[in-house]
Amino acid sequence: MLAKRIIPCLDIKDGQTVKGTNFVNLRQAGDPVELARAYSEQGADELVFLDITASFEGRKTFVELVKRIAANISIPFTVGGGIHELTDVDRLLNAGADKISVNSSAIRRPELIDEIAKHFGSQVCVLAVDAKRTEKGWWCYLNGGRVETDRELFSWTREAGERGAGEILFTSMNHDGVKNGYANEALAILADKLSIPVIASGGAGSKEHFRDVFLEGKADAALAASVFHFGEVKIPDLKSYLCAQGISMRLMR
């Protein structure tokens, strides 16, 4: 059985880590380099860095900050935000990223997924999906959740996998920052429909929520932000708890 992964997320705005609720009401959460180093030392399996306003503001990701973080961690590092073309991917990989997360740019031009997979390998390409459950079902949003699209969650993620995405990072906008648990029903459907790993995001508030997302949501990895940033859940304690629940985890030696 493959070990499940615990992934802290650094949402970056103006060079600082922030966290909100339902994608709004952002508050400061600490220095990103210090947080990254701490998570690496605490046994996080990976780290995700999302420049959450880069696409909306029409600019590139903060490359210098990516370099500083990469120099201070020893775990796989995924970077997203403002990535539109292969030169952006190349620049961030050279800055120390291991994987690249694309969202808005892939919805606007799906061929970007094919290009990244072809040039750098599927393992580099993570499709991030911000989706909201509405009366019509689950629909995808771009520009940090600001703009609704005509892309339906399950069909879009299936297409992305066929184009060469190596993983899906699904954030439920309904659950983001609310701390009432992940969107386990939708996650389980994704897990059943897709042949690539699914990272769950949005809703972590307790250790039990991580247990549920692995057992009920069938997620391969669980991403969280504020519960880690503000010390509500400690990664070593969380991993020990999950192991006791029969969930395979990589533990620090």
Backbone hydrogen bonds in HBPLUS format (Angstrom, degrees):
<---DONOR---> <-ACCEPTOR-->    atom                        ^
c    i                          cat <-CA-CA->   ^        H-A-AA   ^      H-
h    n   atom  resd res      DA  || num        DHA   H-A  angle D-A-AA Bond
n    s   type  num  typ     dist DA aas  dist angle  dist       angle   num
A0004-LYS N   A0248-SER O   2.86 MM 244  5.97 164.1  1.88 150.5 148.0     1
A0005-ARG N   A0220-ASP O   3.22 MM 215  6.64 155.1  2.28 137.4 144.9     2
A0222-ALA N   A0005-ARG O   2.92 MM 217  6.33 158.7  1.97 159.3 162.0     3
A0045-ASP N   A0006-ILE O   3.04 MM  39  5.54 150.8  2.13 154.1 162.2     4
A0007-ILE N   A0222-ALA O   2.94 MM 215  6.01 169.7  1.95 153.1 151.4     5
A0224-ALA N   A0007-ILE O   3.07 MM 217  6.51 147.0  2.18 147.4 153.7     6
A0048-VAL N   A0008-PRO O   3.14 MM  40  6.47 162.2  2.17 157.5 162.2     7
A0009-CYS N   A0224-ALA O   2.90 MM 215  5.86 134.7  2.11 147.8 152.0     8
A0010-LEU N   A0048-VAL O   2.75 MM  38  6.12 167.8  1.76 162.6 165.5     9
A0050-LEU N   A0010-LEU O   2.90 MM  40  6.18 168.6  1.92 155.5 158.4    10
A0018-VAL N   A0011-ASP O   2.79 MM   7  5.60 159.3  1.83 159.6 166.3    11
A0012-ILE N   A0050-LEU O   2.76 MM  38  5.90 172.1  1.77 151.6 154.4    12
A0052-ILE N   A0012-ILE O   3.05 MM  40  5.91 129.8  2.31 139.2 153.6    13
A0013-LYS N   A0016-GLN O   2.91 MM   3  5.45 160.7  1.95 155.9 159.4    14
A0016-GLN N   A0013-LYS O   3.09 MM   3  5.45 166.8  2.11 115.3 119.5    15
A0017-THR N   A0030-GLY O   3.33 MM  13  5.54 151.6  2.42 171.1 172.7    16
A0029-ALA N   A0017-THR O   2.78 MM  12  5.22 150.2  1.87 147.8 140.7    17
A0019-LYS N   A0027-ARG O   2.92 MM   8  5.47 143.5  2.06 144.6 156.3    18
A0027-ARG N   A0019-LYS O   2.89 MM   8  5.47 143.2  2.03 131.3 140.6    19
A0021-THR N   A0024-VAL O   2.81 MM   3  5.46 156.6  1.86 158.3 162.6    20
A0024-VAL N   A0021-THR O   3.04 MM   3  5.46 165.7  2.06 116.1 120.8    21
A0022-ASN N   A0176-ASP O   2.75 MM 154  4.81 162.8  1.77 130.3 136.3    22
A0035-LEU N   A0031-ASP O   2.99 MM   4  6.17 164.9  2.01 159.0 163.8    23
A0036-ALA N   A0032-PRO O   2.91 MM   4  5.94 161.2  1.94 142.6 148.4    24
A0037-ARG N   A0033-VAL O   3.00 MM   4  6.19 165.7  2.02 149.8 153.3    25
A0038-ALA N   A0034-GLU O   3.03 MM   4  6.21 161.1  2.06 147.0 152.4    26
A0039-TYR N   A0035-LEU O   2.93 MM   4  6.19 161.8  1.96 157.0 161.4    27
A0040-SER N   A0036-ALA O   3.02 MM   4  6.22 158.9  2.07 152.2 157.8    28
A0041-GLU N   A0037-ARG O   3.03 MM   4  6.25 157.4  2.09 148.7 154.7    29
A0042-GLN N   A0038-ALA O   2.90 MM   4  6.08 138.4  2.08 143.5 155.5    30
A0044-ALA N   A0039-TYR O   3.08 MM   5  5.53 166.0  2.10 162.5 158.1    31
A0043-GLY N   A0040-SER O   3.44 MM   3  5.60 160.3  2.49 101.1 106.7    32
A0047-LEU N   A0076-PRO O   2.93 MM  29  6.36 144.0  2.06 152.2 163.8    33
A0078-THR N   A0047-LEU O   2.86 MM  31  6.24 167.5  1.87 163.8 167.7    34
A0049-PHE N   A0078-THR O   2.78 MM  29  6.11 157.1  1.83 158.9 166.8    35
A0080-GLY N   A0049-PHE O   2.83 MM  31  6.25 148.2  1.93 161.2 169.1    36
A0051-ASP N   A0080-GLY O   2.84 MM  29  6.16 169.4  1.85 152.7 150.5    37
A0054-ALA N   A0051-ASP O   3.29 MM   3  5.68 165.0  2.32 113.8 118.3    38
A0057-GLU N   A0053-THR O   2.83 MM   4  5.84 155.6  1.89 150.3 157.0    39
A0058-GLY N   A0054-ALA O   2.88 MM   4  5.83 109.0  2.39 133.5 150.1    40
A0059-ARG N   A0054-ALA O   2.96 MM   5  5.17 165.2  1.99 146.7 150.3    41
A0058-GLY N   A0055-SER O   3.14 MM   3  4.93 148.6  2.25  94.7 104.2    42
A0063-VAL N   A0061-THR O   2.92 MM   2  5.77 105.6  2.49 117.4 101.9    43
A0066-VAL N   A0062-PHE O   3.19 MM   4  6.48 153.6  2.26 146.0 153.6    44
A0067-LYS N   A0063-VAL O   2.98 MM   4  6.32 156.2  2.04 153.8 159.7    45
A0068-ARG N   A0064-GLU O   3.07 MM   4  6.36 157.5  2.12 145.8 151.3    46
A0069-ILE N   A0065-LEU O   2.98 MM   4  6.21 160.7  2.01 152.3 157.1    47
A0070-ALA N   A0066-VAL O   2.91 MM   4  6.07 171.0  1.92 155.1 158.1    48
A0071-ALA N   A0067-LYS O   3.07 MM   4  6.20 147.8  2.17 145.3 153.2    49
A0072-ASN N   A0069-ILE O   2.88 MM   3  5.28 154.5  1.95 113.1 121.7    50
A0098-ASP N   A0077-PHE O   2.73 MM  21  5.20 164.4  1.76 150.4 155.6    51
A0099-LYS N   A0077-PHE O   3.14 MM  22  6.35 155.7  2.20 143.6 143.2    52
A0079-VAL N   A0099-LYS O   3.10 MM  20  6.44 158.2  2.15 139.6 141.3    53
A0101-SER N   A0079-VAL O   2.80 MM  22  5.78 165.0  1.82 138.0 139.3    54
A0088-ASP N   A0085-GLU O   3.01 MM   3  5.50 132.5  2.25 109.7 121.6    55
A0089-VAL N   A0085-GLU O   3.33 MM   4  6.78 153.6  2.41 146.2 153.5    56
A0090-ASP N   A0086-LEU O   2.89 MM   4  6.14 167.1  1.91 156.5 159.4    57
A0091-ARG N   A0087-THR O   3.01 MM   4  6.08 158.9  2.05 140.8 146.5    58
A0092-LEU N   A0088-ASP O   3.11 MM   4  6.33 156.5  2.17 147.2 152.6    59
A0093-LEU N   A0089-VAL O   2.93 MM   4  6.15 158.7  1.97 156.7 163.0    60
A0094-ASN N   A0090-ASP O   2.99 MM   4  6.13 156.8  2.04 147.0 153.4    61
A0095-ALA N   A0091-ARG O   3.05 MM   4  6.25 125.5  2.36 128.9 143.2    62
A0097-ALA N   A0092-LEU O   3.04 MM   5  5.71 163.6  2.07 152.2 147.1    63
A0096-GLY N   A0093-LEU O   3.13 MM   3  5.28 155.2  2.19 101.4 109.1    64
A0100-ILE N   A0124-VAL O   2.67 MM  24  5.77 171.7  1.68 168.0 165.1    65
A0126-VAL N   A0100-ILE O   2.85 MM  26  5.92 170.3  1.86 164.3 161.7    66
A0102-VAL N   A0126-VAL O   2.97 MM  24  6.44 154.2  2.04 165.2 173.6    67
A0128-ALA N   A0102-VAL O   2.89 MM  26  5.77 160.8  1.93 143.5 149.2    68
A0106-ALA N   A0103-ASN O   3.10 MM   3  5.35 125.5  2.41 102.3 116.0    69
A0107-ILE N   A0103-ASN O   3.09 MM   4  6.44 150.8  2.18 153.6 162.1    70
A0108-ARG N   A0104-SER O   3.03 MM   4  6.30 159.9  2.07 152.8 158.1    71
A0109-ARG N   A0105-SER O   2.91 MM   4  5.99 146.4  2.03 136.3 146.0    72
A0112-LEU N   A0109-ARG O   3.00 MM   3  6.00 171.4  2.00 132.2 135.0    73
A0113-ILE N   A0110-PRO O   3.02 MM   3  5.87 148.1  2.13 124.6 129.8    74
A0115-GLU N   A0111-GLU O   2.99 MM   4  6.31 159.5  2.03 154.4 160.3    75
A0116-ILE N   A0112-LEU O   2.95 MM   4  6.18 163.0  1.98 153.0 156.4    76
A0117-ALA N   A0113-ILE O   2.99 MM   4  6.16 171.0  2.00 156.1 158.9    77
A0118-LYS N   A0114-ASP O   2.88 MM   4  6.00 156.5  1.93 148.2 155.1    78
A0119-HIS N   A0115-GLU O   2.96 MM   4  6.06 164.9  1.98 150.6 154.3    79
A0120-PHE N   A0116-ILE O   2.81 MM   4  5.61 162.1  1.84 152.2 157.7    80
A0121-GLY N   A0117-ALA O   2.90 MM   4  4.32 134.1  2.11 110.5 120.9    81
A0124-VAL N   A0121-GLY O   3.07 MM   3  5.74 160.1  2.11 118.1 123.9    82
A0125-CYS N   A0122-SER O   3.01 MM   3  5.33 141.1  2.16 108.3 119.1    83
A0166-GLY N   A0125-CYS O   2.77 MM  41  5.47 156.7  1.83 152.7 160.8    84
A0127-LEU N   A0167-GLU O   2.96 MM  40  6.27 163.9  1.99 161.0 155.6    85
A0169-LEU N   A0127-LEU O   2.82 MM  42  6.02 168.4  1.83 146.4 149.2    86
A0129-VAL N   A0169-LEU O   2.80 MM  40  6.06 161.6  1.83 159.0 157.5    87
A0171-THR N   A0129-VAL O   2.85 MM  42  6.09 175.4  1.86 169.6 170.9    88
A0141-TYR N   A0130-ASP O   2.75 MM  11  5.53 152.0  1.83 171.1 174.9    89
A0131-ALA N   A0171-THR O   3.07 MM  40  6.37 167.9  2.09 170.1 173.7    90
A0173-MET N   A0131-ALA O   2.83 MM  42  5.80 171.6  1.84 155.8 158.3    91
A0132-LYS N   A0139-TRP O   2.88 MM   7  5.53 156.2  1.94 153.5 156.3    92
A0139-TRP N   A0132-LYS O   3.00 MM   7  5.53 166.2  2.02 148.4 147.9    93
A0134-THR N   A0137-GLY O   2.75 MM   3  5.14 172.5  1.76 145.2 147.2    94
A0137-GLY N   A0134-THR O   3.10 MM   3  5.14 155.7  2.16 103.4 110.9    95
A0153-LEU N   A0138-TRP O   3.08 MM  15  5.52 166.7  2.09 132.8 136.9    96
A0140-CYS N   A0151-ARG O   2.92 MM  11  5.52 171.2  1.93 166.6 167.3    97
A0149-THR N   A0140-CYS O   3.00 MM   9  5.78 149.1  2.10 169.7 162.0    98
A0142-LEU N   A0147-VAL O   2.86 MM   5  5.26 155.0  1.92 145.9 153.3    99
A0146-ARG N   A0142-LEU O   3.04 MM   4  6.17 125.0  2.36 144.5 157.1   100
A0147-VAL N   A0142-LEU O   3.13 MM   5  5.26 165.8  2.15 148.8 148.8   101
A0146-ARG N   A0143-ASN O   3.34 MM   3  5.45 146.8  2.46  99.8 108.9   102
A0156-TRP N   A0152-GLU O   2.93 MM   4  5.88 164.0  1.96 166.2 171.5   103
A0157-THR N   A0153-LEU O   3.04 MM   4  6.15 164.5  2.07 150.8 154.8   104
A0158-ARG N   A0154-PHE O   3.19 MM   4  6.20 151.4  2.28 134.6 142.3   105
A0159-GLU N   A0155-SER O   3.01 MM   4  6.21 159.6  2.05 145.2 150.6   106
A0160-ALA N   A0156-TRP O   2.91 MM   4  6.15 158.1  1.96 148.5 154.8   107
A0161-GLY N   A0157-THR O   3.02 MM   4  6.22 156.2  2.08 144.6 150.1   108
A0162-GLU N   A0158-ARG O   3.05 MM   4  6.35 154.1  2.12 147.1 154.2   109
A0163-ARG N   A0159-GLU O   2.91 MM   4  6.19 139.5  2.07 146.1 158.0   110
A0163-ARG N   A0160-ALA O   3.17 MM   3  5.01 124.2  2.50  90.2 104.6   111
A0164-GLY N   A0160-ALA O   3.13 MM   4  6.41 121.4  2.49 138.2 152.2   112
A0165-ALA N   A0160-ALA O   3.00 MM   5  5.56 168.7  2.01 148.5 144.8   113
A0164-GLY N   A0161-GLY O   3.20 MM   3  5.24 145.9  2.33  96.8 106.6   114
A0168-ILE N   A0197-PRO O   3.01 MM  29  6.40 155.7  2.07 153.7 161.5   115
A0199-ILE N   A0168-ILE O   2.72 MM  31  6.01 171.3  1.72 169.7 171.9   116
A0170-PHE N   A0199-ILE O   2.97 MM  29  6.16 150.7  2.06 167.6 170.3   117
A0201-SER N   A0170-PHE O   2.93 MM  31  5.82 128.3  2.20 168.5 155.8   118
A0172-SER N   A0201-SER O   3.15 MM  29  6.60 152.7  2.22 157.6 154.1   119
A0175-HIS N   A0172-SER O   3.11 MM   3  5.34 134.1  2.33 101.1 112.8   120
A0176-ASP N   A0172-SER O   2.99 MM   4  6.07 131.0  2.24 146.8 160.9   121
A0178-VAL N   A0175-HIS O   3.10 MM   3  5.52 164.5  2.12 128.4 132.5   122
A0181-GLY N   A0203-GLY O   2.71 MM  22  4.45 148.9  1.80 146.3 140.0   123
A0187-LEU N   A0183-ALA O   2.99 MM   4  6.16 160.3  2.03 154.9 161.3   124
A0188-ALA N   A0184-ASN O   2.91 MM   4  5.99 156.7  1.96 146.5 151.4   125
A0189-ILE N   A0185-GLU O   3.24 MM   4  6.52 152.1  2.32 142.7 149.7   126
A0190-LEU N   A0186-ALA O   3.00 MM   4  6.32 160.3  2.04 150.7 156.1   127
A0191-ALA N   A0187-LEU O   2.86 MM   4  6.13 161.3  1.90 153.1 158.1   128
A0192-ASP N   A0188-ALA O   3.03 MM   4  6.22 150.0  2.13 142.0 149.5   129
A0193-LYS N   A0189-ILE O   2.95 MM   4  6.14 148.1  2.06 149.4 158.4   130
A0194-LEU N   A0190-LEU O   2.92 MM   4  5.87 147.9  2.03 157.1 162.9   131
A0220-ASP N   A0198-VAL O   2.96 MM  22  5.46 153.7  2.03 151.5 159.4   132
A0200-ALA N   A0221-ALA O   2.87 MM  21  6.20 168.5  1.88 151.9 149.8   133
A0223-LEU N   A0200-ALA O   2.74 MM  23  5.85 172.7  1.75 171.0 173.3   134
A0209-HIS N   A0206-SER O   3.17 MM   3  5.37 133.5  2.39  99.5 111.0   135
A0210-PHE N   A0207-LYS O   3.12 MM   3  5.35 127.0  2.41 100.7 113.6   136
A0211-ARG N   A0207-LYS O   3.15 MM   4  6.58 157.5  2.21 148.7 155.0   137
A0212-ASP N   A0208-GLU O   2.92 MM   4  6.18 163.2  1.95 150.9 154.9   138
A0213-VAL N   A0209-HIS O   3.01 MM   4  6.17 150.3  2.10 140.4 147.9   139
A0214-PHE N   A0210-PHE O   3.26 MM   4  6.47 147.5  2.37 146.6 153.5   140
A0215-LEU N   A0211-ARG O   2.98 MM   4  6.20 165.0  2.00 155.9 160.6   141
A0216-GLU N   A0212-ASP O   2.67 MM   4  5.22 151.2  1.75 137.9 148.2   142
A0217-GLY N   A0212-ASP O   3.16 MM   5  6.64 150.5  2.25 142.6 150.1   143
A0219-ALA N   A0213-VAL O   3.15 MM   6  6.04 172.5  2.15 153.1 150.8   144
A0228-PHE N   A0225-ALA O   2.96 MM   3  5.53 135.9  2.16 114.9 126.8   145
A0229-HIS N   A0225-ALA O   2.82 MM   4  5.99 169.6  1.83 156.2 159.9   146
A0230-PHE N   A0226-SER O   2.96 MM   4  5.79 168.8  1.97 150.0 151.7   147
A0232-GLU N   A0227-VAL O   2.90 MM   5  4.83 117.5  2.30 131.7 147.9   148
A0233-VAL N   A0227-VAL O   2.92 MM   6  5.44 152.9  1.99 146.5 140.7   149
A0231-GLY N   A0228-PHE O   3.21 MM   3  5.17 167.5  2.22 107.2 109.9   150
A0238-LEU N   A0234-LYS O   2.84 MM   4  6.02 158.6  1.89 158.8 166.1   151
A0239-LYS N   A0235-ILE O   2.96 MM   4  6.15 164.3  1.98 157.8 160.4   152
A0240-SER N   A0236-PRO O   3.07 MM   4  6.28 159.3  2.12 147.4 153.0   153
A0241-TYR N   A0237-ASP O   2.96 MM   4  6.15 160.0  2.00 149.2 154.8   154
A0242-LEU N   A0238-LEU O   2.91 MM   4  6.17 162.8  1.94 153.8 158.2   155
A0243-CYS N   A0239-LYS O   2.95 MM   4  6.12 156.9  2.00 147.9 153.9   156
A0244-ALA N   A0240-SER O   3.07 MM   4  6.31 153.7  2.14 144.3 151.3   157
A0245-GLN N   A0241-TYR O   3.10 MM   4  6.44 125.0  2.42 136.8 151.7   158
A0245-GLN N   A0242-LEU O   3.01 MM   3  4.92 135.3  2.21  93.6 106.9   159
A0247-ILE N   A0242-LEU O   3.00 MM   5  5.40 161.5  2.03 151.0 147.2   160
A0246-GLY N   A0243-CYS O   2.95 MM   3  5.14 158.9  1.99 110.5 114.3   161
